[in-house]
Amino acid sequence: GAGVSQSPSNKVTEKGKDVELRCDPISGHTALYWYRQRLGQGLEFLIYFQGNSAPDKSGLPSDRFSAERTGESVSTLTIQRTQQEDSAVYLCASSSGQLAGGPFPHEQYFGPGTRLTVT
Amino acid sequence: GQQLNQNPQSMFIQEGEDVSMNCTSSSIFNTWLWYKQDPGEGPVLLIALYKAGELTSNGRLTAQFGITRKDSFLNISASIPSDVGIYFCAGLNTGTASKLTFGTGTRLQVML
């Protein structure tokens, strides 16, 4: 498809279990971002990838959170030993990125999100 | 993390009315973006602003990049029912980091 896709769209898990969330960015976009959105709130930055390196991990809330990216495509956000406060919508975005050139490298396009519920 | 202040938090307006909302920050950004989010969807980019003082339009939407680089404004003219949603501003400093810092959101509801 032409846009950012994420899977699963919904995930319900028990406290203490690990979860993996997947993001497929727009083809050709070198930059990829993960954000978290708690109910009724704005988006909080988690991590940024340029290619498959992560120059900014400053938003990851704890060492239970990690993310990987394969080349300039799919990224996986992993949350280990989930807690109830991890319940949120996790959004992925991509942009063409500065290194790719082009007129609007920083405009980020979002996927539909994964709604995570920890019971 | 930091969130930008948006005002108003929510608003009810009549169809056909104009809408104004603003976003303020304690720090400077060199790029401002405005997004709209519908329930169950990711934010959709509406307008991007790259220069202080810039005024940019996209159909019925007009946004301005404040001259101090610490604020931005979004206006919607002649509102229609499909304008309902949550509007978020986001600031970005392209030179140092590419993460967006989002506003708290303005929820817009349109009465027919």
Interface residues (C-beta under 8 A of the other chain):
Chain A: V4 A31 Y33 Y35 Q41 G42 L43 E44 F45 Y48 Q50 D56 S58 G59 L91 A93 S95 G97 Q98 F104 P105 H106 E107 Q108 Y109 F110 G111 P112 G113
Chain B: G1 Q3 T31 L33 Y35 G40 E41 G42 P43 V44 L45 A48 F88 A90 L92 T94 A97 S98 K99 L100 T101 F102 G103 T104 G105
